[in-house]
Amino acid sequence: MSAGFLTYKDVTAMTTLNRATIWRKFNAGEFPKPIYYGNRTLFVRSEVEAWCDDLVTKLRDNPHTPA
């Protein structure tokens, strides 16, 4: 996969979240919006990495906060 884009498979491996959880978080405005290219659903790598970094910061500041 391109260095700039991630597939659902890449995102699930990176975040350890399953597809349904990613979709729920996206619909709730809590996860980066995917882009659609033809019949493919892609995520921007830098946006997913930023989301992961933000989650780590939130959990370190308050480990009892649900993610």
PDBQT receptor file of N, H, CA, C and O in Angstrom, charges set to zero:
ATOM      1  N   MET A   1       0.851  -1.190   0.000  1.00  0.00    +0.000 N 
ATOM      2  CA  MET A   1       0.000   0.000   0.000  1.00  0.00    +0.000 C 
ATOM      3  C   MET A   1       0.883   1.234   0.000  1.00  0.00    +0.000 C 
ATOM      4  O   MET A   1       2.006   1.211   0.503  1.00  0.00    +0.000 OA
ATOM      5  N   SER A   2       0.376   2.282  -0.555  1.00  0.00    +0.000 N 
ATOM      6  H   SER A   2      -0.536   2.301  -0.963  1.00  0.00    +0.000 HD
ATOM      7  CA  SER A   2       1.094   3.550  -0.627  1.00  0.00    +0.000 C 
ATOM      8  C   SER A   2       1.407   4.068   0.774  1.00  0.00    +0.000 C 
ATOM      9  O   SER A   2       0.670   3.805   1.724  1.00  0.00    +0.000 OA
ATOM     10  N   ALA A   3       2.499   4.800   0.890  1.00  0.00    +0.000 N 
ATOM     11  H   ALA A   3       3.099   5.014   0.119  1.00  0.00    +0.000 HD
ATOM     12  CA  ALA A   3       2.886   5.372   2.178  1.00  0.00    +0.000 C 
ATOM     13  C   ALA A   3       1.871   6.388   2.671  1.00  0.00    +0.000 C 
ATOM     14  O   ALA A   3       1.805   6.654   3.871  1.00  0.00    +0.000 OA
ATOM     15  N   GLY A   4       1.063   6.973   1.756  1.00  0.00    +0.000 N 
ATOM     16  H   GLY A   4       1.117   6.756   0.782  1.00  0.00    +0.000 HD
ATOM     17  CA  GLY A   4       0.129   8.013   2.151  1.00  0.00    +0.000 C 
ATOM     18  C   GLY A   4      -1.262   7.533   2.484  1.00  0.00    +0.000 C 
ATOM     19  O   GLY A   4      -2.038   8.268   3.096  1.00  0.00    +0.000 OA
ATOM     20  N   PHE A   5      -1.600   6.303   2.092  1.00  0.00    +0.000 N 
ATOM     21  H   PHE A   5      -0.970   5.706   1.595  1.00  0.00    +0.000 HD
ATOM     22  CA  PHE A   5      -2.957   5.810   2.300  1.00  0.00    +0.000 C 
ATOM     23  C   PHE A   5      -2.950   4.454   2.982  1.00  0.00    +0.000 C 
ATOM     24  O   PHE A   5      -1.998   3.684   2.855  1.00  0.00    +0.000 OA
ATOM     25  N   LEU A   6      -4.021   4.175   3.704  1.00  0.00    +0.000 N 
ATOM     26  H   LEU A   6      -4.794   4.801   3.807  1.00  0.00    +0.000 HD
ATOM     27  CA  LEU A   6      -4.190   2.912   4.402  1.00  0.00    +0.000 C 
ATOM     28  C   LEU A   6      -5.519   2.290   4.008  1.00  0.00    +0.000 C 
ATOM     29  O   LEU A   6      -6.506   2.999   3.811  1.00  0.00    +0.000 OA
ATOM     30  N   THR A   7      -5.548   0.985   3.894  1.00  0.00    +0.000 N 
ATOM     31  H   THR A   7      -4.746   0.409   4.054  1.00  0.00    +0.000 HD
ATOM     32  CA  THR A   7      -6.798   0.261   3.683  1.00  0.00    +0.000 C 
ATOM     33  C   THR A   7      -7.407  -0.041   5.051  1.00  0.00    +0.000 C 
ATOM     34  O   THR A   7      -6.778   0.191   6.084  1.00  0.00    +0.000 OA
ATOM     35  N   TYR A   8      -8.639  -0.561   5.047  1.00  0.00    +0.000 N 
ATOM     36  H   TYR A   8      -9.149  -0.749   4.208  1.00  0.00    +0.000 HD
ATOM     37  CA  TYR A   8      -9.235  -0.989   6.313  1.00  0.00    +0.000 C 
ATOM     38  C   TYR A   8      -8.330  -2.006   7.009  1.00  0.00    +0.000 C 
ATOM     39  O   TYR A   8      -8.157  -1.956   8.226  1.00  0.00    +0.000 OA
ATOM     40  N   LYS A   9      -7.756  -2.924   6.236  1.00  0.00    +0.000 N 
ATOM     41  H   LYS A   9      -7.897  -2.965   5.247  1.00  0.00    +0.000 HD
ATOM     42  CA  LYS A   9      -6.875  -3.941   6.815  1.00  0.00    +0.000 C 
ATOM     43  C   LYS A   9      -5.683  -3.287   7.508  1.00  0.00    +0.000 C 
ATOM     44  O   LYS A   9      -5.305  -3.686   8.610  1.00  0.00    +0.000 OA
ATOM     45  N   ASP A  10      -5.095  -2.289   6.864  1.00  0.00    +0.000 N 
ATOM     46  H   ASP A  10      -5.401  -1.965   5.969  1.00  0.00    +0.000 HD
ATOM     47  CA  ASP A  10      -3.967  -1.567   7.457  1.00  0.00    +0.000 C 
ATOM     48  C   ASP A  10      -4.387  -0.861   8.751  1.00  0.00    +0.000 C 
ATOM     49  O   ASP A  10      -3.673  -0.894   9.753  1.00  0.00    +0.000 OA
ATOM     50  N   VAL A  11      -5.560  -0.223   8.707  1.00  0.00    +0.000 N 
ATOM     51  H   VAL A  11      -6.140  -0.195   7.893  1.00  0.00    +0.000 HD
ATOM     52  CA  VAL A  11      -6.031   0.538   9.866  1.00  0.00    +0.000 C 
ATOM     53  C   VAL A  11      -6.355  -0.400  11.029  1.00  0.00    +0.000 C 
ATOM     54  O   VAL A  11      -6.047  -0.087  12.180  1.00  0.00    +0.000 OA
ATOM     55  N   THR A  12      -6.971  -1.540  10.739  1.00  0.00    +0.000 N 
ATOM     56  H   THR A  12      -7.221  -1.794   9.805  1.00  0.00    +0.000 HD
ATOM     57  CA  THR A  12      -7.264  -2.474  11.828  1.00  0.00    +0.000 C 
ATOM     58  C   THR A  12      -5.973  -3.001  12.456  1.00  0.00    +0.000 C 
ATOM     59  O   THR A  12      -5.908  -3.192  13.670  1.00  0.00    +0.000 OA
ATOM     60  N   ALA A  13      -4.956  -3.234  11.645  1.00  0.00    +0.000 N 
ATOM     61  H   ALA A  13      -5.008  -3.078  10.658  1.00  0.00    +0.000 HD
ATOM     62  CA  ALA A  13      -3.665  -3.687  12.181  1.00  0.00    +0.000 C 
ATOM     63  C   ALA A  13      -3.001  -2.588  13.006  1.00  0.00    +0.000 C 
ATOM     64  O   ALA A  13      -2.419  -2.867  14.054  1.00  0.00    +0.000 OA
ATOM     65  N   MET A  14      -3.084  -1.350  12.546  1.00  0.00    +0.000 N 
ATOM     66  H   MET A  14      -3.557  -1.123  11.695  1.00  0.00    +0.000 HD
ATOM     67  CA  MET A  14      -2.429  -0.232  13.224  1.00  0.00    +0.000 C 
ATOM     68  C   MET A  14      -3.106   0.105  14.550  1.00  0.00    +0.000 C 
ATOM     69  O   MET A  14      -2.432   0.418  15.532  1.00  0.00    +0.000 OA
ATOM     70  N   THR A  15      -4.445   0.043  14.580  1.00  0.00    +0.000 N 
ATOM     71  H   THR A  15      -4.992  -0.211  13.783  1.00  0.00    +0.000 HD
ATOM     72  CA  THR A  15      -5.195   0.494  15.752  1.00  0.00    +0.000 C 
ATOM     73  C   THR A  15      -5.655  -0.636  16.658  1.00  0.00    +0.000 C 
ATOM     74  O   THR A  15      -6.020  -0.386  17.807  1.00  0.00    +0.000 OA
ATOM     75  N   THR A  16      -5.648  -1.849  16.181  1.00  0.00    +0.000 N 
ATOM     76  H   THR A  16      -5.351  -2.052  15.248  1.00  0.00    +0.000 HD
ATOM     77  CA  THR A  16      -6.204  -3.041  16.832  1.00  0.00    +0.000 C 
ATOM     78  C   THR A  16      -7.722  -2.957  17.003  1.00  0.00    +0.000 C 
ATOM     79  O   THR A  16      -8.303  -3.718  17.777  1.00  0.00    +0.000 OA
ATOM     80  N   LEU A  17      -8.359  -2.044  16.290  1.00  0.00    +0.000 N 
ATOM     81  H   LEU A  17      -7.887  -1.425  15.661  1.00  0.00    +0.000 HD
ATOM     82  CA  LEU A  17      -9.821  -1.955  16.283  1.00  0.00    +0.000 C 
ATOM     83  C   LEU A  17     -10.356  -2.763  15.108  1.00  0.00    +0.000 C 
ATOM     84  O   LEU A  17      -9.701  -2.860  14.070  1.00  0.00    +0.000 OA
ATOM     85  N   ASN A  18     -11.547  -3.346  15.267  1.00  0.00    +0.000 N 
ATOM     86  H   ASN A  18     -12.079  -3.267  16.110  1.00  0.00    +0.000 HD
ATOM     87  CA  ASN A  18     -12.115  -4.053  14.128  1.00  0.00    +0.000 C 
ATOM     88  C   ASN A  18     -12.876  -3.072  13.234  1.00  0.00    +0.000 C 
ATOM     89  O   ASN A  18     -13.093  -1.920  13.609  1.00  0.00    +0.000 OA
ATOM     90  N   ARG A  19     -13.277  -3.540  12.053  1.00  0.00    +0.000 N 
ATOM     91  H   ARG A  19     -13.100  -4.476  11.748  1.00  0.00    +0.000 HD
ATOM     92  CA  ARG A  19     -13.948  -2.674  11.075  1.00  0.00    +0.000 C 
ATOM     93  C   ARG A  19     -15.200  -2.027  11.628  1.00  0.00    +0.000 C 
ATOM     94  O   ARG A  19     -15.452  -0.847  11.385  1.00  0.00    +0.000 OA
ATOM     95  N   ALA A  20     -15.988  -2.793  12.371  1.00  0.00    +0.000 N 
ATOM     96  H   ALA A  20     -15.784  -3.752  12.569  1.00  0.00    +0.000 HD
ATOM     97  CA  ALA A  20     -17.242  -2.262  12.917  1.00  0.00    +0.000 C 
ATOM     98  C   ALA A  20     -16.970  -1.124  13.899  1.00  0.00    +0.000 C 
ATOM     99  O   ALA A  20     -17.683  -0.121  13.899  1.00  0.00    +0.000 OA
ATOM    100  N   THR A  21     -15.958  -1.274  14.723  1.00  0.00    +0.000 N 
ATOM    101  H   THR A  21     -15.378  -2.089  14.723  1.00  0.00    +0.000 HD
ATOM    102  CA  THR A  21     -15.616  -0.225  15.691  1.00  0.00    +0.000 C 
ATOM    103  C   THR A  21     -15.093   1.016  14.984  1.00  0.00    +0.000 C 
ATOM    104  O   THR A  21     -15.434   2.139  15.354  1.00  0.00    +0.000 OA
ATOM    105  N   ILE A  22     -14.267   0.810  13.969  1.00  0.00    +0.000 N 
ATOM    106  H   ILE A  22     -13.990  -0.103  13.668  1.00  0.00    +0.000 HD
ATOM    107  CA  ILE A  22     -13.771   1.948  13.187  1.00  0.00    +0.000 C 
ATOM    108  C   ILE A  22     -14.951   2.689  12.564  1.00  0.00    +0.000 C 
ATOM    109  O   ILE A  22     -15.009   3.918  12.620  1.00  0.00    +0.000 OA
ATOM    110  N   TRP A  23     -15.880   1.963  11.978  1.00  0.00    +0.000 N 
ATOM    111  H   TRP A  23     -15.832   0.965  11.932  1.00  0.00    +0.000 HD
ATOM    112  CA  TRP A  23     -17.042   2.577  11.334  1.00  0.00    +0.000 C 
ATOM    113  C   TRP A  23     -17.900   3.324  12.355  1.00  0.00    +0.000 C 
ATOM    114  O   TRP A  23     -18.349   4.439  12.089  1.00  0.00    +0.000 OA
ATOM    115  N   ARG A  24     -18.128   2.715  13.521  1.00  0.00    +0.000 N 
ATOM    116  H   ARG A  24     -17.762   1.810  13.737  1.00  0.00    +0.000 HD
ATOM    117  CA  ARG A  24     -18.912   3.382  14.568  1.00  0.00    +0.000 C 
ATOM    118  C   ARG A  24     -18.233   4.674  15.010  1.00  0.00    +0.000 C 
ATOM    119  O   ARG A  24     -18.886   5.708  15.156  1.00  0.00    +0.000 OA
ATOM    120  N   LYS A  25     -16.915   4.611  15.223  1.00  0.00    +0.000 N 
ATOM    121  H   LYS A  25     -16.385   3.771  15.105  1.00  0.00    +0.000 HD
ATOM    122  CA  LYS A  25     -16.184   5.810  15.655  1.00  0.00    +0.000 C 
ATOM    123  C   LYS A  25     -16.212   6.885  14.569  1.00  0.00    +0.000 C 
ATOM    124  O   LYS A  25     -16.343   8.070  14.875  1.00  0.00    +0.000 OA
ATOM    125  N   PHE A  26     -16.093   6.483  13.316  1.00  0.00    +0.000 N 
ATOM    126  H   PHE A  26     -15.987   5.520  13.068  1.00  0.00    +0.000 HD
ATOM    127  CA  PHE A  26     -16.183   7.446  12.215  1.00  0.00    +0.000 C 
ATOM    128  C   PHE A  26     -17.558   8.107  12.206  1.00  0.00    +0.000 C 
ATOM    129  O   PHE A  26     -17.657   9.329  12.100  1.00  0.00    +0.000 OA
ATOM    130  N   ASN A  27     -18.611   7.316  12.315  1.00  0.00    +0.000 N 
ATOM    131  H   ASN A  27     -18.532   6.323  12.401  1.00  0.00    +0.000 HD
ATOM    132  CA  ASN A  27     -19.974   7.866  12.306  1.00  0.00    +0.000 C 
ATOM    133  C   ASN A  27     -20.237   8.785  13.488  1.00  0.00    +0.000 C 
ATOM    134  O   ASN A  27     -21.052   9.703  13.394  1.00  0.00    +0.000 OA
ATOM    135  N   ALA A  28     -19.556   8.545  14.595  1.00  0.00    +0.000 N 
ATOM    136  H   ALA A  28     -18.894   7.799  14.671  1.00  0.00    +0.000 HD
ATOM    137  CA  ALA A  28     -19.702   9.394  15.780  1.00  0.00    +0.000 C 
ATOM    138  C   ALA A  28     -18.786  10.615  15.727  1.00  0.00    +0.000 C 
ATOM    139  O   ALA A  28     -18.789  11.433  16.647  1.00  0.00    +0.000 OA
ATOM    140  N   GLY A  29     -18.004  10.741  14.655  1.00  0.00    +0.000 N 
ATOM    141  H   GLY A  29     -18.002  10.077  13.908  1.00  0.00    +0.000 HD
ATOM    142  CA  GLY A  29     -17.078  11.868  14.535  1.00  0.00    +0.000 C 
ATOM    143  C   GLY A  29     -15.823  11.695  15.367  1.00  0.00    +0.000 C 
ATOM    144  O   GLY A  29     -15.147  12.676  15.679  1.00  0.00    +0.000 OA
ATOM    145  N   GLU A  30     -15.502  10.463  15.730  1.00  0.00    +0.000 N 
ATOM    146  H   GLU A  30     -16.051   9.667  15.476  1.00  0.00    +0.000 HD
ATOM    147  CA  GLU A  30     -14.364  10.192  16.608  1.00  0.00    +0.000 C 
ATOM    148  C   GLU A  30     -13.201   9.519  15.887  1.00  0.00    +0.000 C 
ATOM    149  O   GLU A  30     -12.254   9.069  16.532  1.00  0.00    +0.000 OA
ATOM    150  N   PHE A  31     -13.258   9.445  14.564  1.00  0.00    +0.000 N 
ATOM    151  H   PHE A  31     -14.028   9.810  14.040  1.00  0.00    +0.000 HD
ATOM    152  CA  PHE A  31     -12.201   8.801  13.794  1.00  0.00    +0.000 C 
ATOM    153  C   PHE A  31     -12.102   9.508  12.458  1.00  0.00    +0.000 C 
ATOM    154  O   PHE A  31     -13.106  10.013  11.955  1.00  0.00    +0.000 OA
ATOM    155  N   PRO A  32     -10.912   9.557  11.869  1.00  0.00    +0.000 N 
ATOM    156  CA  PRO A  32     -10.744  10.256  10.589  1.00  0.00    +0.000 C 
ATOM    157  C   PRO A  32     -11.670   9.719   9.491  1.00  0.00    +0.000 C 
ATOM    158  O   PRO A  32     -11.925   8.519   9.399  1.00  0.00    +0.000 OA
ATOM    159  N   LYS A  33     -12.149  10.624   8.685  1.00  0.00    +0.000 N 
ATOM    160  H   LYS A  33     -11.941  11.600   8.760  1.00  0.00    +0.000 HD
ATOM    161  CA  LYS A  33     -13.055  10.284   7.591  1.00  0.00    +0.000 C 
ATOM    162  C   LYS A  33     -12.287   9.589   6.470  1.00  0.00    +0.000 C 
ATOM    163  O   LYS A  33     -11.233  10.067   6.049  1.00  0.00    +0.000 OA
ATOM    164  N   PRO A  34     -12.811   8.464   5.985  1.00  0.00    +0.000 N 
ATOM    165  CA  PRO A  34     -12.140   7.798   4.870  1.00  0.00    +0.000 C 
ATOM    166  C   PRO A  34     -12.392   8.540   3.565  1.00  0.00    +0.000 C 
ATOM    167  O   PRO A  34     -13.284   9.382   3.472  1.00  0.00    +0.000 OA
ATOM    168  N   ILE A  35     -11.598   8.214   2.572  1.00  0.00    +0.000 N 
ATOM    169  H   ILE A  35     -10.872   7.529   2.647  1.00  0.00    +0.000 HD
ATOM    170  CA  ILE A  35     -11.841   8.727   1.225  1.00  0.00    +0.000 C 
ATOM    171  C   ILE A  35     -12.178   7.529   0.349  1.00  0.00    +0.000 C 
ATOM    172  O   ILE A  35     -11.786   6.398   0.637  1.00  0.00    +0.000 OA
ATOM    173  N   TYR A  36     -12.899   7.793  -0.705  1.00  0.00    +0.000 N 
ATOM    174  H   TYR A  36     -13.218   8.711  -0.939  1.00  0.00    +0.000 HD
ATOM    175  CA  TYR A  36     -13.334   6.722  -1.594  1.00  0.00    +0.000 C 
ATOM    176  C   TYR A  36     -12.692   6.942  -2.955  1.00  0.00    +0.000 C 
ATOM    177  O   TYR A  36     -12.842   8.003  -3.560  1.00  0.00    +0.000 OA
ATOM    178  N   TYR A  37     -11.982   5.936  -3.428  1.00  0.00    +0.000 N 
ATOM    179  H   TYR A  37     -11.860   5.073  -2.936  1.00  0.00    +0.000 HD
ATOM    180  CA  TYR A  37     -11.278   5.996  -4.699  1.00  0.00    +0.000 C 
ATOM    181  C   TYR A  37     -11.714   4.778  -5.498  1.00  0.00    +0.000 C 
ATOM    182  O   TYR A  37     -11.262   3.659  -5.256  1.00  0.00    +0.000 OA
ATOM    183  N   GLY A  38     -12.597   5.020  -6.452  1.00  0.00    +0.000 N 
ATOM    184  H   GLY A  38     -12.964   5.929  -6.649  1.00  0.00    +0.000 HD
ATOM    185  CA  GLY A  38     -13.179   3.899  -7.180  1.00  0.00    +0.000 C 
ATOM    186  C   GLY A  38     -13.992   3.063  -6.211  1.00  0.00    +0.000 C 
ATOM    187  O   GLY A  38     -14.870   3.581  -5.522  1.00  0.00    +0.000 OA
ATOM    188  N   ASN A  39     -13.703   1.776  -6.155  1.00  0.00    +0.000 N 
ATOM    189  H   ASN A  39     -12.990   1.354  -6.715  1.00  0.00    +0.000 HD
ATOM    190  CA  ASN A  39     -14.422   0.907  -5.222  1.00  0.00    +0.000 C 
ATOM    191  C   ASN A  39     -13.635   0.670  -3.933  1.00  0.00    +0.000 C 
ATOM    192  O   ASN A  39     -13.952  -0.241  -3.169  1.00  0.00    +0.000 OA
ATOM    193  N   ARG A  40     -12.621   1.482  -3.693  1.00  0.00    +0.000 N 
ATOM    194  H   ARG A  40     -12.363   2.222  -4.313  1.00  0.00    +0.000 HD
ATOM    195  CA  ARG A  40     -11.776   1.321  -2.514  1.00  0.00    +0.000 C 
ATOM    196  C   ARG A  40     -12.087   2.371  -1.460  1.00  0.00    +0.000 C 
ATOM    197  O   ARG A  40     -12.381   3.526  -1.770  1.00  0.00    +0.000 OA
ATOM    198  N   THR A  41     -12.016   1.943  -0.211  1.00  0.00    +0.000 N 
ATOM    199  H   THR A  41     -11.777   1.005   0.041  1.00  0.00    +0.000 HD
ATOM    200  CA  THR A  41     -12.130   2.847   0.926  1.00  0.00    +0.000 C 
ATOM    201  C   THR A  41     -10.735   2.981   1.511  1.00  0.00    +0.000 C 
ATOM    202  O   THR A  41     -10.126   1.992   1.920  1.00  0.00    +0.000 OA
ATOM    203  N   LEU A  42     -10.231   4.207   1.550  1.00  0.00    +0.000 N 
ATOM    204  H   LEU A  42     -10.726   5.011   1.219  1.00  0.00    +0.000 HD
ATOM    205  CA  LEU A  42      -8.876   4.465   2.020  1.00  0.00    +0.000 C 
ATOM    206  C   LEU A  42      -8.887   5.497   3.140  1.00  0.00    +0.000 C 
ATOM    207  O   LEU A  42      -9.787   6.333   3.226  1.00  0.00    +0.000 OA
ATOM    208  N   PHE A  43      -7.890   5.425   3.979  1.00  0.00    +0.000 N 
ATOM    209  H   PHE A  43      -7.159   4.746   3.909  1.00  0.00    +0.000 HD
ATOM    210  CA  PHE A  43      -7.701   6.405   5.042  1.00  0.00    +0.000 C 
ATOM    211  C   PHE A  43      -6.357   7.080   4.812  1.00  0.00    +0.000 C 
ATOM    212  O   PHE A  43      -5.419   6.456   4.315  1.00  0.00    +0.000 OA
ATOM    213  N   VAL A  44      -6.266   8.334   5.168  1.00  0.00    +0.000 N 
ATOM    214  H   VAL A  44      -7.027   8.841   5.572  1.00  0.00    +0.000 HD
ATOM    215  CA  VAL A  44      -5.008   9.079   5.045  1.00  0.00    +0.000 C 
ATOM    216  C   VAL A  44      -4.129   8.693   6.234  1.00  0.00    +0.000 C 
ATOM    217  O   VAL A  44      -4.507   8.875   7.391  1.00  0.00    +0.000 OA
ATOM    218  N   ARG A  45      -2.962   8.162   5.924  1.00  0.00    +0.000 N 
ATOM    219  H   ARG A  45      -2.656   8.014   4.984  1.00  0.00    +0.000 HD
ATOM    220  CA  ARG A  45      -2.058   7.651   6.960  1.00  0.00    +0.000 C 
ATOM    221  C   ARG A  45      -1.783   8.691   8.050  1.00  0.00    +0.000 C 
ATOM    222  O   ARG A  45      -1.856   8.375   9.237  1.00  0.00    +0.000 OA
ATOM    223  N   SER A  46      -1.470   9.914   7.658  1.00  0.00    +0.000 N 
ATOM    224  H   SER A  46      -1.411  10.171   6.694  1.00  0.00    +0.000 HD
ATOM    225  CA  SER A  46      -1.116  10.935   8.653  1.00  0.00    +0.000 C 
ATOM    226  C   SER A  46      -2.285  11.235   9.590  1.00  0.00    +0.000 C 
ATOM    227  O   SER A  46      -2.069  11.538  10.764  1.00  0.00    +0.000 OA
ATOM    228  N   GLU A  47      -3.523  11.155   9.088  1.00  0.00    +0.000 N 
ATOM    229  H   GLU A  47      -3.698  10.909   8.134  1.00  0.00    +0.000 HD
ATOM    230  CA  GLU A  47      -4.696  11.412   9.937  1.00  0.00    +0.000 C 
ATOM    231  C   GLU A  47      -4.900  10.282  10.943  1.00  0.00    +0.000 C 
ATOM    232  O   GLU A  47      -5.235  10.531  12.102  1.00  0.00    +0.000 OA
ATOM    233  N   VAL A  48      -4.699   9.048  10.504  1.00  0.00    +0.000 N 
ATOM    234  H   VAL A  48      -4.426   8.846   9.563  1.00  0.00    +0.000 HD
ATOM    235  CA  VAL A  48      -4.843   7.910  11.415  1.00  0.00    +0.000 C 
ATOM    236  C   VAL A  48      -3.718   7.931  12.453  1.00  0.00    +0.000 C 
ATOM    237  O   VAL A  48      -3.955   7.659  13.630  1.00  0.00    +0.000 OA
ATOM    238  N   GLU A  49      -2.506   8.249  12.026  1.00  0.00    +0.000 N 
ATOM    239  H   GLU A  49      -2.313   8.470  11.070  1.00  0.00    +0.000 HD
ATOM    240  CA  GLU A  49      -1.391   8.347  12.971  1.00  0.00    +0.000 C 
ATOM    241  C   GLU A  49      -1.649   9.441  13.998  1.00  0.00    +0.000 C 
ATOM    242  O   GLU A  49      -1.356   9.258  15.180  1.00  0.00    +0.000 OA
ATOM    243  N   ALA A  50      -2.196  10.580  13.564  1.00  0.00    +0.000 N 
ATOM    244  H   ALA A  50      -2.435  10.729  12.605  1.00  0.00    +0.000 HD
ATOM    245  CA  ALA A  50      -2.514  11.668  14.492  1.00  0.00    +0.000 C 
ATOM    246  C   ALA A  50      -3.595  11.227  15.475  1.00  0.00    +0.000 C 
ATOM    247  O   ALA A  50      -3.528  11.562  16.658  1.00  0.00    +0.000 OA
ATOM    248  N   TRP A  51      -4.591  10.478  14.996  1.00  0.00    +0.000 N 
ATOM    249  H   TRP A  51      -4.645  10.206  14.035  1.00  0.00    +0.000 HD
ATOM    250  CA  TRP A  51      -5.643   9.966  15.872  1.00  0.00    +0.000 C 
ATOM    251  C   TRP A  51      -5.039   9.044  16.926  1.00  0.00    +0.000 C 
ATOM    252  O   TRP A  51      -5.387   9.133  18.103  1.00  0.00    +0.000 OA
ATOM    253  N   CYS A  52      -4.138   8.163  16.508  1.00  0.00    +0.000 N 
ATOM    254  H   CYS A  52      -3.855   8.091  15.551  1.00  0.00    +0.000 HD
ATOM    255  CA  CYS A  52      -3.465   7.251  17.442  1.00  0.00    +0.000 C 
ATOM    256  C   CYS A  52      -2.655   8.032  18.478  1.00  0.00    +0.000 C 
ATOM    257  O   CYS A  52      -2.715   7.727  19.669  1.00  0.00    +0.000 OA
ATOM    258  N   ASP A  53      -1.908   9.025  18.033  1.00  0.00    +0.000 N 
ATOM    259  H   ASP A  53      -1.860   9.272  17.066  1.00  0.00    +0.000 HD
ATOM    260  CA  ASP A  53      -1.108   9.847  18.950  1.00  0.00    +0.000 C 
ATOM    261  C   ASP A  53      -1.997  10.558  19.961  1.00  0.00    +0.000 C 
ATOM    262  O   ASP A  53      -1.668  10.632  21.144  1.00  0.00    +0.000 OA
ATOM    263  N   ASP A  54      -3.131  11.082  19.486  1.00  0.00    +0.000 N 
ATOM    264  H   ASP A  54      -3.398  11.022  18.524  1.00  0.00    +0.000 HD
ATOM    265  CA  ASP A  54      -4.072  11.768  20.368  1.00  0.00    +0.000 C 
ATOM    266  C   ASP A  54      -4.654  10.805  21.398  1.00  0.00    +0.000 C 
ATOM    267  O   ASP A  54      -4.809  11.160  22.566  1.00  0.00    +0.000 OA
ATOM    268  N   LEU A  55      -4.973   9.589  20.963  1.00  0.00    +0.000 N 
ATOM    269  H   LEU A  55      -4.847   9.301  20.014  1.00  0.00    +0.000 HD
ATOM    270  CA  LEU A  55      -5.515   8.591  21.879  1.00  0.00    +0.000 C 
ATOM    271  C   LEU A  55      -4.494   8.244  22.962  1.00  0.00    +0.000 C 
ATOM    272  O   LEU A  55      -4.851   8.137  24.135  1.00  0.00    +0.000 OA
ATOM    273  N   VAL A  56      -3.249   8.070  22.584  1.00  0.00    +0.000 N 
ATOM    274  H   VAL A  56      -2.959   8.157  21.631  1.00  0.00    +0.000 HD
ATOM    275  CA  VAL A  56      -2.194   7.766  23.564  1.00  0.00    +0.000 C 
ATOM    276  C   VAL A  56      -2.098   8.894  24.587  1.00  0.00    +0.000 C 
ATOM    277  O   VAL A  56      -2.010   8.641  25.788  1.00  0.00    +0.000 OA
ATOM    278  N   THR A  57      -2.113  10.130  24.114  1.00  0.00    +0.000 N 
ATOM    279  H   THR A  57      -2.184  10.336  23.138  1.00  0.00    +0.000 HD
ATOM    280  CA  THR A  57      -2.048  11.280  25.026  1.00  0.00    +0.000 C 
ATOM    281  C   THR A  57      -3.230  11.287  25.989  1.00  0.00    +0.000 C 
ATOM    282  O   THR A  57      -3.053  11.485  27.191  1.00  0.00    +0.000 OA
ATOM    283  N   LYS A  58      -4.442  11.070  25.461  1.00  0.00    +0.000 N 
ATOM    284  H   LYS A  58      -4.585  10.909  24.484  1.00  0.00    +0.000 HD
ATOM    285  CA  LYS A  58      -5.637  11.055  26.312  1.00  0.00    +0.000 C 
ATOM    286  C   LYS A  58      -5.555   9.951  27.364  1.00  0.00    +0.000 C 
ATOM    287  O   LYS A  58      -5.877  10.178  28.530  1.00  0.00    +0.000 OA
ATOM    288  N   LEU A  59      -5.130   8.770  26.959  1.00  0.00    +0.000 N 
ATOM    289  H   LEU A  59      -4.868   8.586  26.011  1.00  0.00    +0.000 HD
ATOM    290  CA  LEU A  59      -5.071   7.653  27.898  1.00  0.00    +0.000 C 
ATOM    291  C   LEU A  59      -3.965   7.823  28.932  1.00  0.00    +0.000 C 
ATOM    292  O   LEU A  59      -4.104   7.374  30.070  1.00  0.00    +0.000 OA
ATOM    293  N   ARG A  60      -2.886   8.457  28.549  1.00  0.00    +0.000 N 
ATOM    294  H   ARG A  60      -2.774   8.822  27.624  1.00  0.00    +0.000 HD
ATOM    295  CA  ARG A  60      -1.814   8.715  29.537  1.00  0.00    +0.000 C 
ATOM    296  C   ARG A  60      -2.247   9.774  30.530  1.00  0.00    +0.000 C 
ATOM    297  O   ARG A  60      -1.895   9.703  31.707  1.00  0.00    +0.000 OA
ATOM    298  N   ASP A  61      -3.012  10.763  30.066  1.00  0.00    +0.000 N 
ATOM    299  H   ASP A  61      -3.299  10.821  29.110  1.00  0.00    +0.000 HD
ATOM    300  CA  ASP A  61      -3.486  11.821  30.970  1.00  0.00    +0.000 C 
ATOM    301  C   ASP A  61      -4.551  11.297  31.925  1.00  0.00    +0.000 C 
ATOM    302  O   ASP A  61      -4.599  11.701  33.087  1.00  0.00    +0.000 OA
ATOM    303  N   ASN A  62      -5.402  10.401  31.439  1.00  0.00    +0.000 N 
ATOM    304  H   ASN A  62      -5.362  10.073  30.495  1.00  0.00    +0.000 HD
ATOM    305  CA  ASN A  62      -6.466   9.839  32.254  1.00  0.00    +0.000 C 
ATOM    306  C   ASN A  62      -6.736   8.406  31.816  1.00  0.00    +0.000 C 
ATOM    307  O   ASN A  62      -7.580   8.186  30.947  1.00  0.00    +0.000 OA
ATOM    308  N   PRO A  63      -6.057   7.441  32.382  1.00  0.00    +0.000 N 
ATOM    309  CA  PRO A  63      -6.178   6.051  31.934  1.00  0.00    +0.000 C 
ATOM    310  C   PRO A  63      -7.557   5.441  32.135  1.00  0.00    +0.000 C 
ATOM    311  O   PRO A  63      -7.823   4.364  31.601  1.00  0.00    +0.000 OA
ATOM    312  N   HIS A  64      -8.434   6.081  32.877  1.00  0.00    +0.000 N 
ATOM    313  H   HIS A  64      -8.218   6.956  33.311  1.00  0.00    +0.000 HD
ATOM    314  CA  HIS A  64      -9.764   5.525  33.130  1.00  0.00    +0.000 C 
ATOM    315  C   HIS A  64     -10.832   6.093  32.215  1.00  0.00    +0.000 C 
ATOM    316  O   HIS A  64     -12.013   5.773  32.352  1.00  0.00    +0.000 OA
ATOM    317  N   THR A  65     -10.414   6.943  31.273  1.00  0.00    +0.000 N 
ATOM    318  H   THR A  65      -9.454   7.203  31.161  1.00  0.00    +0.000 HD
ATOM    319  CA  THR A  65     -11.360   7.515  30.316  1.00  0.00    +0.000 C 
ATOM    320  C   THR A  65     -11.607   6.512  29.195  1.00  0.00    +0.000 C 
ATOM    321  O   THR A  65     -10.655   5.994  28.610  1.00  0.00    +0.000 OA
ATOM    322  N   PRO A  66     -12.883   6.230  28.887  1.00  0.00    +0.000 N 
ATOM    323  CA  PRO A  66     -13.137   5.314  27.775  1.00  0.00    +0.000 C 
ATOM    324  C   PRO A  66     -12.685   5.933  26.471  1.00  0.00    +0.000 C 
ATOM    325  O   PRO A  66     -12.901   7.124  26.245  1.00  0.00    +0.000 OA
ATOM    326  N   ALA A  67     -12.064   5.149  25.611  1.00  0.00    +0.000 N 
ATOM    327  H   ALA A  67     -11.889   4.181  25.794  1.00  0.00    +0.000 HD
ATOM    328  CA  ALA A  67     -11.526   5.660  24.349  1.00  0.00    +0.000 C 
ATOM    329  C   ALA A  67     -12.548   5.676  23.278  1.00  0.00    +0.000 C 
ATOM    330  O   ALA A  67     -12.256   6.079  22.153  1.00  0.00    +0.000 OA
TER     331      ALA A  67
